Amino acid sequence: MTDLTKGFTSDYRRSRIADGSGPGTVNRDLTALQAFMSWCVEDRNLAVARPQMRREREPAGRERWLSAEEFAALDGACPEEWWPVIATLVYTGLRVGEAQGLVGEDVHLAERRISIHEGNRHVKTPSSVRDVPIPEPLAEVLGAHLVRHPAGPADPVFPTFGVHCAQAGVPIVRLQKLLGHATPAMALRYVKHAPEAYFAEDAAKVAASLTGALDRERDARAASARARLKRA
């Protein structure tokens, strides 16, 4: 890690250009390297220098998108556990952070919409608050995902290993070791999803059951999952 200096990144940039790599490719490499350094500092609590990295100038107006054939190939090659979040990004245009912040009550399959609101920790501006339609292919994917990984109103739609550990009651000290965090405090972020935090959710489930909303959403998720299996 001590070799990752400003001089190293400058030499790397020049070598990539000499190899024929375009400006966009070089910039993506540098962005990935910066993200790795940030992860070392913020998630692993390592003392890592993060030098400024000069970006290459990319051609103005550069545009790139997936063709229908490329999208189909991605669907076929993507691991099953990753496809629901990737399909959500592609079909809805959500930002990655917005998708990561989705909880069960945000996904309304019966109404074919996803709600992005102030409660999503990744919503930065009032203009980001919106309802996003769920097209039928995505409804099938999400329905199958939510049947495999049921999400209550406060549960992450796309949960992490740490969340599952906390919900299973793994003590913080052991969770810290499992995740490789430097301190227990770094692991505490997952405790907000622990069982004792679900009293309000339990009350909401009772109310939804009494009004029939719970049954309608459950039926919609099951129907979407069956449609996905039938297509497969």
N, C-alpha and C positions, 0 to 999 in steps of 0.2 A: 504493500500500500504506500510505503514511503517513496516508491519510484513514480507514483502518479503525480508528477509535478507539472507546472505550466509548460516547462520545456519539453517534457515527455509528450504531452497532448499536442503541442505544436509540431513535433517531429512526426507523430502519428498522422496528423492531418496532412502533412506534406507527402508522406509516403503513400497514403491512400489516393491522393490526387495523382501522384506519379504512376500508380497502378492502373489509372483510368477510371476510378470511381467518380461519379458525379457529385456535385455539391450537396444534393439532397441526401444521398447515401452517407456522405461524410457527416452531415449535420445530425442524421438519425443515430449514427454511432456515438457521436459526442453527447447527444441527449441521453442515450442509454447509460453511458459512463457517468454522467452527472447524476442520474437517478440512482445508480448503484451507490455512489458516494453519499448521497442524501440518506439512503436506506441504512448504510453503515452507521451514520451519525445518529439518525432519529430513531431507528428501530433496534440497533445493536449497541448503541451508546459507545461507539468507538471514536477515538480522537483521530479523525481523518481530515486532512486539508482538502478544501474544495476550491481549486484554482479557477479563475475565470477562463472560459473557453470561447475563443473567437469563432463565430460561425462563418461558413462560406456563403457568399451571395448566390441565391437561387434565382433562376429565370423568373421574371414577373409573369403572373397569370398561369403558373403551373397548376394543372388540375389532374386529379386521378381519382377514379372510382372503380368499384367492382362491376364487371359485366354480369349478366345473368348466368353465364356459363361458369365464371369464376366463383360466383356465390354458391352455385350448386356444388362445385368441387370443394369449396370450403365446408359446406354442410357434410359432405361425405367423409372428409378427412379429419374433421374436428372431433376430439374426444366427447363422448356423450355428456360428461359432467360439465363441460365448458360451453356446449352449444346453447343452452338457454340464455345465458348472459350475452353471448355474442349475437344471437338472433335478436334479442331485445334491442341491442345497440343498432343493428342494421335496419330492422323493421320500423323503429320509432324515431331514430335520430337522437336518442338520449345521450348525454355526456356520460363518460365512464363513471365519474363520481356520482352522478344522479342515479345510475343503475345500482351502484354499490350501496347507496343510501335507501333503496326501496325496502319497505317492510310490507307484511302481508296485507294490511288495510289499504295500501296504495294500489294494489292490483285488483281490478274489478272485472273478472272474466265474464260474469253474467251481463255486464253493461258494455263489455269490450272497450275498456279504457284503463289507462294508468294515470294516477293522480300525482303530480309533482307539486309539492306545497312547502310552506315555510318549515314544517317539521323535518323535512329532509335536510340532514346536516350539510349537504353539498350544494344546497340552493344559495346562491350568492346575491342575487338581485331580485326585486319584485317582478321583473319581466320574465324571470325563469319559472314562475308559478303558472302552471297550465295543466290541462288534461290532454293526454296523448292517446289517439285511437289504437286499438289492438287489432291488426288484420287477422283474418282467419288462420293463416299458416302459423303465426306467432301464438295465437290462442291455443292451438294444438300443442305447441312446444311447451308453453308455460303451464298448461293444464297437466301434461305428463310430469313436468318437473315438480309441480306442487303436490301431485299425488305421491310422488316418490319422497319428497322432502316437504311435508306439510308446514306451512308458515302461519302462525297465529297473527293477530293484528299488529303486535309489536315485534314479531320475529323478522330478521332479515330474509328477504326473498332468496338472496344468493349468499348463504351463510359461510363462515370460515370455520376452520378446525378449532380455533380458540373459542368461538361462540358455542360450538357443540360441547367442548370440554366444560365450559362454565355451566351450561344447562344440565350437564350430567353430574354436576356437583364436585368436579375435581378441585381440590384446594388450591388457593392462589399460589402457594410456594411450589407445588408440583406443576401447575400450569406454567409458571415462570420457567421452570427447567425444561418442560416439553417444548416451549416456543423459543428457548434460547435467549430470553430477555435478561438484561443485566440486573434489573431490580424488579421486585414484586409490583411496584407502582406502574411499570410499563404494561403489565398483564392485567391491571385493574380495568382497562377499557372494555374488556370482554364481560366483566361481571354485571354490567348494566343489562345483559340479556339473561342473567341467572334466574332460576325459578321464582325467587322471592320478589322479583320485580314485576310479576304478572298479575297482581291483584286487580288492577284496573282492567286488564285484558280479560280476566275471568268474568268480571261483571259485564263487560261488553259482549262476551259470548252468550251469557244468559239472556241479555236483552235481544241479541240477534236471533237466538233460538225462539224466543217468545213472539217475535214479529215475523218469523219465517225467512228473514234475510240470510241467515246462516245456511239453511237448506238450499236456497236458490244458488248461492255462491258455490256450495259444495257440489251440487248437481252440475253446474256449469264447468267446474274444474274436471269432474269425472268424465263428462261428455267430451270435453276437449282432449283429454288423455286417451279416450277410446278412439276418437277420430285419428289421432296421431298413430296409434298402434295399427289401425286398419290400413292407413296409408303405407305404413312400413311393411 
